[in-house]
Amino acid sequence: MTSRSPASGVSRRSMLAAAAAATVTAPLAAPAVARAEETISWTMVTAWPKGAPGVGGSADRFAAMVEAMSGGRLAITVYGAGEIVPAFEAMDAVQQGTADLLHGSPYFWVGKSSALNYFTTLPFGMTANEYSAWLRFGGGIELWRELYGDFGVTPFYAGSSGVQAGGWFT
């Protein structure tokens, strides 16, 4: 049974799916998920220190929600930046199979493609609501998936911290 918010009709599962973005995964093998009697263990690396206020706790909450929703069949161990790989190598870790997921912001990998800046927050950019609407209703998520597909990973939108502050310049 899925609980729904009476006002919005949004299920807990759809909220989790929406909350999973900026998280990147390697392709998922469907047969592994189908075997409900087994526990599947995944490794998540993050682009911030373990327990960092806000973003660090989000990764831990995501892992706990996935484990609860799967009835304990899918367990995600979260590692902070530097515990397995440095912060800016988290996407490489997923690409190479060292980790199954990452929790980070696309602008950390702008060296791979300058287009990644458009899938995160920019100084004087869209508000969190505008950004979410663009991803969901304006074709943004399709563009993001196409771009990340070039790197062999899949993006998921996990929310927004809002517009970046202006003035990060000389």
N, C-alpha and C positions, 0 to 999 in steps of 0.2 A: 504494500500500500504506500502510495506516495502522498505526502502531505502537500496541500496547496494553500497559498495565501488567498483568502476570500476576495480581497480587493483586486488582485492582479491575475489570479488563475495560474500563477507560475509555480511549477513543482520544485521541490527541493533538488531533484536530480537535474532539472534544467538550470537551476541556479548554480549547482556545482559545475556543470559544464561551462557556464559563463565565467565562473570564478577560476577556471583552470587556465586561463590564457596568460600569455607571456611565459607560460610553461611550454617547453618544447619537448616532444617525444620522438623516439625512433619509431619506425613502423611497428605496429602491434601484430603479432601472430595470432590470428583468431582461434586456432585449435588450442592454444595454451589457455585462453580465457574460458573455453568451453568445458574444460575439466574442473568442475566446481569442487571436487574432493581435494585438490592440491592447493597449497599456498604458493602464490607467485610473489617473489620478492624483487622489487625494483630499487634502483639507486637513483636518488635525485641529488644533483649538485646545484649549488646556488652561486650567484654572483655577488653575494654579500656575506659577511661573517655570520656564523651560527648565532641565532638569537638576536640579531640586529633589530632594534625597535622598528615596528611596522613590517617592513619587507621580510625580515628573518622569521618573524612569527607567522606570516602568511603561508610560507612554504610548509611549516610544521602543521598548521591548521588544515591545509589542503591534504597532506599525507594522512592525517587522522580521519578526515571526512571520507577519503577514499577507502580506508581500511574499514571504517564503520559501515559504509554503504555496501561494501562487498562481503560483509559478514566475516571479515578477517581473512578472506581468500586472497586479497591483494594487499601486500604490505610494502610501504615505501619508506626507505631509510633516507633521511635528509642529511646532507653533508654541507657545511658552510664553505665559503671560499677559502681555499688553501688546505682544506682537509684531504682532498683527493687531487684537485687541480686548482690552479690560481683562478681568480674571479673571471678574468677575460679569456680563459680557456675552457669555460663551461660548455659552450656550444661545440667546440672541438671534441670535448669528451663524449658528447652524445653522438656526434658524427662518427667517431671512431669506435663506439660501443663500450667505452669505459664506464659510461653512465647511461641510464635509460631515459631520464628526464632532466630538465634544468629549469630553474626558476630565476629569471633575470629580465633585463630590459633590452630590447633590440638595439638601442644605441650603443650598447657595449661592444657590438660586433660590426660597427659601421665600417671597419677596415675591410670586411668581406663585401660590403655593398653600401654605398652612400644612401641608397633607397631605404635602408633599414630605419633611418631617422623618421620616416613618415609613419612608422608603426610603433611609435612611442610619443612622448610628449616633447614639445619644442618650446623655446622661449616665445611667448606671445602666440602660442598655438591654440588649438581647439580646447574648449573646456572638456571636462570628463564626460559630460552628457553628449556633447557634440561628437567627440571621438567615438564613444560607444555607438551612437547612431550611425556614424559613417561606416564603422566596421560591420554592424549588423544589417543596416538597410541600404547603405550606399555603395556596396561592392568592395569595401575595404578588406574584409576578411578573405575574399577570394584573391585579391591582389597579394595579400600577405602570404597566403598559402602557396601561391605561385612562386613568389620570391624565395620563401624558405624551402620549397621543393627543390630548388637548384642546389641546396646544401644537404638534401636527404633528411630533413627534419620537418615536423609539423608544428605550427604555432597554435596556441590556445590563448584567448584573451582572458586575463585573470583580474581585470579591473585597472583603475587608473589612480595615480596619486595626484592628478590634476596638472595644470599648466606649469611648466618649469618657469622659474623666476627669470625675468629679463636682467640684463646687466652682467652676464658672464662673458665679458669682453674687456679689452684694454682700451 
